[in-house]
Amino acid sequence: MSSQPHQDHRQRLVTQGIAAPGDHVLLTRGDHMNAHGGTNTMKILDVEASHE
């Protein structure tokens, strides 16, 4: 398991060419399905270069 939360997601975005190191990605999540305007969480993730 990765030591940083969301690192696997960020690496997948880079691998698929959706994001590049240095980009910022917004992650939003709502608690209720089929409810409009229910975003309860927003995170701004920094996409960093891989340290493999």
C-alpha positions in Angstrom: 0.0 0.0 0.0 1.2 3.5 -0.8 2.3 5.8 2.0 0.5 8.8 0.4 -3.2 8.7 0.0 -4.4 8.8 -3.7 -0.9 8.1 -5.0 -2.1 5.1 -7.1 -4.8 7.3 -8.7 -2.3 10.1 -9.5 0.0 7.6 -11.1 -2.8 6.1 -13.2 -3.7 9.6 -14.5 -0.1 10.2 -15.5 0.2 6.7 -17.1 -3.0 7.3 -19.2 -1.8 10.8 -20.3 -4.6 12.6 -18.5 -2.2 14.5 -16.1 1.5 15.3 -16.0 3.9 15.9 -13.0 3.3 19.4 -11.8 -0.4 19.4 -12.6 -3.2 19.7 -10.0 -6.2 17.5 -10.0 -9.6 18.1 -8.2 -11.2 15.2 -6.5 -14.8 15.6 -5.5 -17.1 13.2 -3.7 -20.7 13.3 -2.6 -22.4 11.2 0.0 -25.8 10.7 -1.6 -26.4 9.1 -5.0 -29.0 10.6 -7.3 -29.0 13.9 -5.3 -28.1 17.1 -7.1 -25.7 19.5 -5.5 -24.5 17.1 -2.9 -20.7 17.3 -3.1 -19.4 17.1 0.4 -15.7 16.7 -0.1 -13.2 18.4 -2.5 -9.5 17.8 -2.5 -6.8 19.4 -4.6 -4.1 16.8 -5.4 -0.6 17.6 -6.6 0.6 15.3 -9.3 4.3 14.5 -8.6 7.0 12.7 -10.5 7.3 9.0 -9.7 10.0 8.0 -7.2 10.5 4.4 -8.3 
